[in-house]
Amino acid sequence: MTLLALRFFTVLLPAVLLDLVLGDPRWLPHPVRWMGRMISALEPPLRRVFPKTPAGERAAGGALVLLMAVLFGGGSALLLRLFGGGSPWLAWGVEVWFSFQLLSARDLQVEAMAVYPPLKSGDLEGARAAVSRIVGRDTSVLDGSGVAKAAVETVAENTCDGVISPLIFLFLGGLPLGMAFKAVSTLDSMVGYRTPKYQYFGTAAAKLDDVLNFVPARLSGILMCLGAALLPGCSGRRAWRIFWRDRKNHASPNSAHSEAVCAGALGVQLAGDAQYFGTLVRKPTLGEPVRPVEPEDIPRANRLMYAAAILTLVLTAALRLACLALYWNFRPLI
């Protein structure tokens, strides 16, 4: 138990600090990019091996999920064991380094804030180009408020699966569990779509991602509500009301939780209908249009994301210390 508590303070906290300082330098090797290449390499042979039927495609997709979890979760456990046999300090460095690369708070902030300067200066085309790097919709039809809204939605939606969920899985199982979670999350982002190509093949990835994010999504919503109560320019009371009312306004069981909180905290309306390159996709709205979305909402959404991340760290640290205290109090009885 002592080792578990020390592991939290010596691995997870340094990983968070590294993420805040370094973000995601594109020149560094990154496990998520490795995961993407591995998924692309494994998909064609698995499709060839399994029957070309709905059941066969589901089985192929399930096999891909299992292979990715074993390769990256089991592989990282083996890597730590090998390095630990030679030097505990080297194993610690490896775990901290790869753990930080599973977090994306700084990168999310940087990409969203790239939209802010051109939007503030009135350069709508520049703002559209910047936001097109972080959303999958047609940005050429967006006005200034629509561009700001798209950036805010990206921060809000990714607060859970890019920040809070990795923190929770790293807390629960260290780098191996964090890697396994990230492999499933990457699979979902690549194959978990209801398109003709992935309708059956992506079922296992999409369903497992829903299961893994079920608790973190709800915890993210609650912690973001608390963060909204602590931050200037946000309303904790309204965040909680909109979270409770609109958190299920999405086809996914998890996606609307953090976005609904953000909408309520800022007093804006998010989601709703969107253009996807000539196709209008109708979606429910989240929040109430107390005022239009403005450029300043982008840094506000980032502050809300960081507040939720800090509160997650506080919560996990408190749990580690509580477990340590219980262990020492009841140790004579064990």
C-alpha positions, -999 to +999 in steps of 0.1 A: +000+000+000+029+024+008+043+016-027+009+024-043+008+058-026+044+066-035+036+054-071+009+080-073+030+109-061+062+098-080+046+089-114+012+105-119+021+140-107+054+142-127+035+130-158+009+157-154+036+184-150+054+171-181+021+174-200+017+209-189+052+219-199+057+199-231+023+192-244+025+170-276+057+180-296+051+166-331+088+157-334+087+132-305+077+096-310+042+092-295+024+060-285-009+072-299+006+076-333+021+041-329-014+028-321-028+044-352-002+028-374-008-006-357-045-004-362-041+005-399-017-024-403-038-050-385-072-042-399-067-056-435-054-090-425-081-094-398-108-086-424-093-113-447-092-139-420-127-136-407-159-142-427-173-112-446-206-113-427-219-090-399-209-116-373-175-122-389-168-084-390-178-080-354-154-109-345-126-093-365-132-060-348-132-078-314-100-095-322-084-061-331-095-047-298-080-077-279-047-075-299-043-038-293-050-041-255-025-069-252+001-052-274+001-019-256-012-027-221+007-060-218+037-047-238+041-017-214+039-040-184+066-062-199+087-031-207+085-018-171+094-052-158+125-055-181+137-020-172+129-025-135+152-056-135+181-034-146+174-001-129+144+010-109+152+046-118+151+037-155+118+020-151+105+050-133+116+074-161+100+052-187+067+050-169+066+088-163+075+095-199+049+073-215+023+083-189+026+119-197+021+111-234-013+096-226-025+130-214-036+158-237-046+188-216-018+211-229-022+200-265-060+205-263-054+240-249-028+249-275-050+237-305-081+255-292-063+287-284-049+288-319-084+298-330-085+327-305-061+353-320-075+353-356-110+353-342-103+383-320-086+402-348-115+396-372-097+372-394-125+348-400-108+327-427-078+323-404-100+313-375-119+288-397-086+272-408-074+269-372-106+253-360-107+229-390-077+212-374-096+201-344-131+194-357-145+170-383-172+193-397-174+218-425-159+250-411-163+271-443-199+278-434-193+290-398-195+326-387-174+340-359-197+327-332-199+293-348-161+290-350-158+299-313-186+274-305-168+246-324-135+253-304-154+254-271-172+221-279-139+204-287-124+214-254-155+204-235-160+170-253-123+160-250-120+170-213-132+135-204-115+112-229-083+132-233-077+143-197-099+129-170-102+093-182-065+088-187-058+102-153-083+078-137-069+047-155-033+057-148-044+061-111-061+027-110-035+006-129-004+027-138+010+028-173-003-007-184-039+001-177-035+037-191-020+023-223-048-003-227-074+025-222-057+047-248-056+018-273-094+014-270-099+051-272-078+053-304-096+024-319-130+041-312-118+073-329-106+053-360-131+025-365-160+032-340-183+048-366-217+037-379-206+039-415-210+011-441-173+002-437-173+001-398-209-006-389-200-041-377-162-040-376-162-011-351-188-025-328-164-039-302-143-008-300-173+016-297-190-005-271-159-010-250-150+027-252-185+034-239-180+010-210-146+024-200-157+060-202-190+054-184-178+064-149-152+089-159-177+108-180-200+112-151-172+120-127-159+146-152-193+163-152-195+165-115-159+178-111-165+204-139-196+216-120-175+220-089-148+238-110-174+261-125-184+271-090-148+281-082-140+299-114-148+336-122-170+340-153-187+306-147-218+296-129-217+264-109-254+265-101-263+267-138-237+242-148-252+216-124-288+223-137-278+220-173-256+190-166-285+172-149-310+182-176-290+178-208-263+152-201-282+125-221-288+147-252-265+126-274-265+093-292-235+083-271-241+075-234-211+096-224-203+124-249-228+150-236-218+151-200-188+174-200-202+194-229-235+200-211-216+213-180-195+236-201-226+250-218-243+256-184-212+271-168-207+296-196-243+304-202-243+295-239-259+269-261-237+242-276-242+212-300-273+213-322-274+209-360-241+209-379-229+207-415-206+178-424-195+187-460-228+190-476-248+169-452-269+185-424-268+164-393-295+172-368-285+170-331-301+181-298-288+213-283-271+215-249-276+245-226-295+277-230-287+307-253-283+332-225-259+350-248-240+341-281-208+322-279-178+346-280-140+343-284-135+347-247-154+315-241-124+295-256-100+304-227-129+300-202-135+265-215-098+257-211-098+270-175-128+248-168-109+218-183-078+225-161-100+230-130-115+195-136-081+180-140-068+196-108-098+184-089-093+149-103-057+150-090-069+162-056-095+134-055-071+107-065-044+120-040-070+120-012-080+084-021-044+073-021-037+090+013-070+075+028-060+040+016-025+045+031-040+057+064-064+027+066-035+003+058-014+016+087-043+018+111-054-018+104-019-033+098-017-049+132-049-068+124-037-081+090 
